[in-house]
Amino acid sequence: MTLYKFIPCILFFLWGISACRKLPEKLDYLSQQASFNKKDVYEPVLGRTTLELTQFNADGSTYPLVFSIQNARHEHDGTQAPELFELHKVQEWKRNYTGKETSLEEINDKIVWVEKPFLQIRKGSGDLVFWNSSSDKIQSYPDGYLFDIQVENGGNTRIFKDFYLRPVKEVPYEPYEYDVRTRERKTETRTSSDGQSYSVPFTIHPSTIKDMYYSKDSLFTDTLISIYFHRNLKSTANALTFKFFDEDLNPINPDKFNALSNENMQPIAWDSLVHGFNMVKTNDKVTYEVAYPIPLSNLNTRYATDGKDRVIFGYSRKGFGGKRIDASFGLNFSIYEPGVWVIAFYFRRNPIFEDD
């Protein structure tokens, strides 16, 4: 009986000994098969902010993972590239842009200036951000950079080498007539009346065109409308103007575009054609006060889709036999640099606006 009294004490003593033994720590795991969905070359366009989703595949690695840029260097000689990380001021939204703002003041109140480097990596995801910077500070095509990305967790570290970065010099607007890398004028192919193909310098054309006639039986093709972007370099204001010209370069009154092509044939809402303010329409142009860039964000709004503003100009008339003809043409575009901009539409044939 005396021995049985000591059994609980013995068990407690043995449990205490085992409890004092330190269990091995569970180490974080960093897979050797982890990988980035890595591009052959990253080519952000300078003058705008670009987000690149690198889509890191952790392959079961232990989170949290921390990503950082390492050994950023010039591609041609391997020297360090501190300019990629020099801070400069860029605009950032402190409150979300909605596309419903009713004044420039309301838009500007949502913007704050912050300091950012050109190259930044999101520490928790590995996604790359190329902040708005200029070719005065950052090398551009054909020059480029290389950099590595370090991934670490709980003492484990891997280096992913040789991400190739080759920024492209600023593109002030899109569509653009020039090759963004070489800056040589692009060409387009046309067909002569005898069926022969020939090349001409590329010109911007409408994104859409519908039921526009220049004679009883002849419809406009997109190549019969040329579009030109022009900026007044002497002005510090921010404005956007639309102008229209006939085949003899005479101004066309914007009032000729009297309706959108839809079932209700509603008049064009000139006040809300773009997200601009204080619209002024004269006999030869329509002007708005605007904020740049256009569009202000990649958000889809009544004015923009997929990062492009869209404008449509339409008119309605009676064709032969009294048939209603609803004609229209439109442009999807972006402007990235502030200033006083003009978008001019030149018709190489005179559109028919009158009833037949």
PyMOL commands that set and color helices and strands:
alter all, ss='L'
color gray80, all
select helices_A, chain A and resi 2-20+82-85+104-108+222-224+254-256+270-272+320-322
alter helices_A, ss='H'
color red, helices_A
select strands_A, chain A and resi 50-52+66-74+88-93+111-116+119-121+128-130+145-153+156-165+173-174+187-191+197-201+208-210+225-232+239-245+277-281+286-289+304-305+308-318+324-335+340-347
alter strands_A, ss='S'
color yellow, strands_A
deselect
rebuild
show_as cartoon
